[in-house]
Amino acid sequence: MTLLSREVLHASLQDPVLESIGFLNEIMGRYPDALSFAPGAPHPAPYEDLDTARYLDRFTAHAAESGLGPERAARLLYEYGPARGLINGIVADALRRDQGIDADPDALVITVGAQEAMFLVLRALIAAPEDVLAVSDPCFVGITSAASLLGAAVVPVPEDADGLDVDALAEACRAARRSGRRIRACYVAPDYANPGGTRMAAGRRPRLLELAEREDFLVLEDNAYGFTAPPGAELPALKALDGGRRVVHIGTFAKVCFPGARVGYVVADQSVRAAGGGSGAAAVPLAAELARLKTAVTVNTSPVCQALIAGMLLEHGGSLAELSRARSVLYRRNLAHLLRALDREGAAGLPEGVEWNRPGGGFFVRMRLPVPADARLLEASAAGYGVLWTPMAPFHPGGGGRRTLRLSCSYLEPEEIDEGVRRLGAFLREHARRPRAGAGAAAGAGGAS
């Protein structure tokens, strides 16, 4: 039997992030009856009313009326289709109507979820060993995992209560230059980021774009959770502010439609001139280059899945906001319920040093502990108290987060949130007490973040 050593395989297979994700999946499998604040999955309730046949018919009728005719419109579902996508115009109209993002359909690529979009963008932009990706710290593990697969260097940039620290990013650009490298792109999730629920302040958004212009990098904007903002509290997407075409906007329909469709999109309207072409050479949008890369990865995004998403949009007047309205109410309800449950548990008494943030939207709450929130602690939580959560350390490429955990409220019902927080409180009272001075304190030192 052939036996391969992991050491001779790609280094990304030894990435600690992949190991931690595998462990989390394993422990969820071993404790299936535990109440889980771990997965950031969308709530299943909206799926009960999904009529996939109606949505497919809605799309094919729209395509037929647009000039294809019934036979050609129906055939769209059964063929490969273009790598850039079938529903670009419908998605572009929705982004223009709801988010003020004015992009030509040719500047979009419809992808197999947002994860493929991240992979394609990094493959296109990180072209040399000296090219570096800056990321918010903490950040979504999907972007750092994609960078790891591609062998791309990552520079973590801290965030505070107002989002990515723009001054720290400016210093990171200067430090990269001093070492002969260049920050080529910066990944941010400005609205209720996974994992920490942070939202970038309104005044910080134009500052980030000004820095991108000055330092000549692109901003990769991940917009998975912006739809959960309370009415009247919406902030403009970075792409809507992007007069200099510095932003590559990445989105997904997993949360506002359903994740099983695996449909995302990327808006990449930056101009690319042919290699060796002079100033008068014809340019194409970066999206066209991403579509070329896609032909070597997934070839095309499932036309049936694209049609389902387009049909859902058309059923809601072509509006993402209308489509996501009921879902955003559900997620705000769950988040408010989780925060109230935590407040009640805190009033009943929790160990000193247990604290949490209070995001205004999104799926996640971040909790700090006076002890390491590691695999051993998670095992004790699952085995003894029947409650699961996610350690935050894998989300910190800069090495922090060792005493922080993430609670996701998206997948649970209110009564499950109440019971889960009750179990969590009991667990914390027993296992999260600050070590006493002496040997115990020394053993727990070094992970304050």
Secondary structure, DSSP 8 states (H G I E B T S, - for coil): -----GGGS-GGGG-HHHHHHHHHHHHHHH-TTSEE-------SGGGGG--HHHHHHHHHHHHIIIII-HHHHHHTTTS---TT-S-HHHHHHHHHHHH-----GGGEEEESHHHHHHHHHHHHH--STTEEEEEEES--HHHHHHHHHHT-EEEEEEEETTEE-HHHHHHHHHHHHHTT-EEEEEEE--SS-TTT-----TTHHHHHHHHHHHHT-EEEEE-SSGGGS-TT-----GGGG-TTS-EEEEEESTTTT-GGG--EEEE---EEE-TT--TTS-EEEHHHHHHHHHTTTTSS--HHHHHHHHHHHHHTTT-HHHHHHHHHHHHHHHHHHHHHHHHHHHHT---TT-EE---SSSSEEEEE-SS--SHHHHHHHHHHH-EE-EESGGG-TTS--TTEEEEE-TTS-HHHHHHHHHHHHHHHHHH-----TTHHHHHTTT---
